[in-house]
Amino acid sequence: MLPAKRLLAWHQAKEALRAAREEQKRLEEAIAAAERRVAEKEEQLRRLPVPANPDEEIARMLLEQEWWLAKKERDDAAASYADRNGEQEPTIQQLQFDIMQLEAGLDPEFLRAYLRLSETKALPIAEVRNKCCMGCCLPLSLRKLDEWRRGKGPVFCDECDRILV
Ligand SMILES: [Zn+2]
């Protein structure tokens, strides 16, 4: 695999892993939030005095209903977390493996350039399509394209400075 293509594959695998982990975190946060709502309703129920009239009885029933709904929401969140994790876990393991393999074969010069640009850019690499840099969408000079095709060492876009891959 050409060093630029390997860098791209490594970058994409890392991004996919990050997205998968972010999704896991979002689902975990949803469970925690639902858990807090259940605890809040339980606390409110505990503080409610024993109903002494029909209004107070209705108030308790409503609160009990809210408690029940909060529990259902929590159980649903936990179930979708379990479902999604079952699907995602093998993907995450595969990605971790791919990243390790790709990383081991990365050209050090490409990696250095990538890490340097990562400090200032969210996306330090850009694909070349139709003779344009996909980072800034500007056409590349013929000389740049030629340099990029030869693929000896990292080639940078003149406009946005990203590594062309
Ligand atoms: Zn560019």
Residues whose N, C-alpha, C, O or C-beta is under 5 A from the ligand:
A	BS01	ZN	C133 G135 C136 C157 E159 C160 D161
